[in-house]
């Protein structure tokens, strides 16, 4: 009887004490670790990885399946809804996302190489070049990675053309580059670029 009491309590009491993480395109590894811990704490993990020769309790499997369904977005839910056991749902998610993670890691490697190769071209404006660097932010985000301001500022300073070298040297000497927002670095270089244009225009006239 006590076993029945414990299995009837989790749906009523425990969801408030165990907040299920939501699965995304980039967090499967940490999501699966957290979900395994939650299901184990509920006494439901055995329905997903049962001991050899042990018959899975159908009620526990249904409860575990319900927990997993709470933790996945609707588009994925529709794809696994026909799986009747928690074990089938779990294995379907693992098959999908472990393969996807390998693809993401390969894509992240490619993006890092692309970012490393960036160099400002002669005749390119600060706006144009900064736009290319900014475009990498969303690409990194799409594979669950981030480009910090410090990385972007360092890349900007290291790869602008020689005409900006004096301004970069001044900023590195008198500013804290490690905490400088990327937008501030762009703004200062744009102001310098504008002064250069004015000077060239006046001398040309």
N, C-alpha and C positions, 0 to 999 in steps of 0.2 A: 504493500500500500504506500509505503514511503516513496518508492520509485515513481508511482503515479503522481504523488503530490509534487515532487520536484519537477516533473516534466510539464505539469499544468501551470506551475508558477512562472517560468521564464517569459512566456509571451505577455503576461500581465505586469510583472514587476521589473524584470531585468532590462528591457529595452531602454528604460530611463537611466540605468547605471552603465550600460554599454552602448556608446554612440557608434553606430556602424559607419565606417568610412565609405565614401562614395568612389567607385571605380571610375578612372578616367583613362584617356589614351596613353598616359605617360607614367602612371603610378602603380602598375600591376604588382610589382615585386613587394613594395611596402604594403599595398592593400591586402595582398594574400597573407602576409605575415600577421597583420592586425586581425583579419577575419578568422584566421586559424586560432589565434589566441582567444578571441571572443567566443567562437564556437566550442573551443575546448573548455573554457570557463563555464559554458552552459551545459557541458556534458554531451555535446552534439557532434563533436569532431569524429567520433567513432563511426558515425553514419557515412562519413566521407572516406576515411581510411580505417576500415574495420580490421580487427585482428583476424588472422587466418582461421578459417573454420567457424567464425562467429557470424550468426545471422543478424543482419542490420534490423534494428527496431524501426518499424514503419513510421511510428509517430515521431521518433527523433529525426528521421530522414525528412519528414514533412516540415518539422520545425526548423531544421537547418536550411532547407530549401527556401523557406519563408524569410529567414534572416538574410540569405544571399540575395534574394529578390529585392529586399529593401536597400541593398548596398550597390546596385547596378543601375545605370541610366536606362531610360525607357527604350532607346533603340536597341540596346543589347538585350534587355529583358524580352523583347519580342522575338529575338532570335533563339533564346534558350527556354522560352516558356513551355515548349512541348516536352522538355526533358522531365521525366517523372520522378527521378530521385535526386537527392542533393549531390550524390557522387557524380552522376551524369552531368549535372549543371556545372559542378566544379571542374571536372575534366575538360568540358567544352570550353570554359573560360581560359583554362591553362593552355590548351592547345592554341587558342586564338592569340593570346597575349604574349606568350613566350616567344612565338615566332615573330610577332609584331615588335617585340623589344629588340630582337636581333637586328631587324630592319632599321629600327630607330637608332641603334648604336652605330650602325654602318653609315646612316645618314648624318648623324652628329659628327662622325669622323670626317666626312666629306665637307660639311659646313665649316668645321674648324680649319681645314686645309684652304677652303675658299676665303675665309676671313684672314688667314695668315698671308695669303697672296695679294690682298688688296694693296694697291699703291695709287696715290693721286697722280693723274696724268697732267702733262703740260697743257695749259689752256683750260683746264677744268676749274670751275669755281668751287669755293668752300661749300656753298649750298648743294651743288651737284654731288660732291664727294661725300659730304656728311649724310646726304640722302641715301647713298649706297650703304654706308655703314649702319644707318638707322634701319634700313630694310633687313639687315641681318638679325635684328632683335626678334622680329616675329618668326623668322625661320628657325631660330634657336628655340623659341617658345614652343613651336609646333612639335618639337621632339623632346619636350620636357626639360630643356636646359635654359640658362639665362646668360645674357651678356651684361656684366656690371658696367656702371658708368666709368669706373677706373680703367677697365679693359678698353672701352671705347675711346676714352680720352688719350690713353697711352698709344693706342693704334693711330689715332688722328695725328698726334704730335710726331710720331715716328715716321709717318708716311706722307706728310704733305710735301709739296715741292720746295725747292730751295728758297723761293721768294718769301716764304713765311718763316724761315729758319730763325731770324732775329726775334720775331714775336714769340715763337715757341720757346726760345732760350730765356726770354724775359719772363714768360709765364712760369716756366719751370723754376726760375730763380726766386721769384717773388710770390708765388702762389702755392697752395697745398694741392698738388696735382692728384694725390690719392683720394681726396674728398671732393674734388671739383665735379659738379654735374656736367654731363656731356653737353647739354644745351648751353651752359655758360662758356665752355671752351669754344663751341661753334660761334657763339655771339661775339666773343673777343676776336677770333680770327676773321670773322666777317667785317667787323669794324676796321681792322687792320687792312683788309683787302680793299675796303672802300677808300681809305686814306691813300693807299697806293694808286688807285685809279684816279683819284683827284689830282694827285701829284703828277702822274703821267700825263693827265689831260692838260693841266696848266703848263707843264713844260713843253708839251707838244704844240700848244697854241702860241 
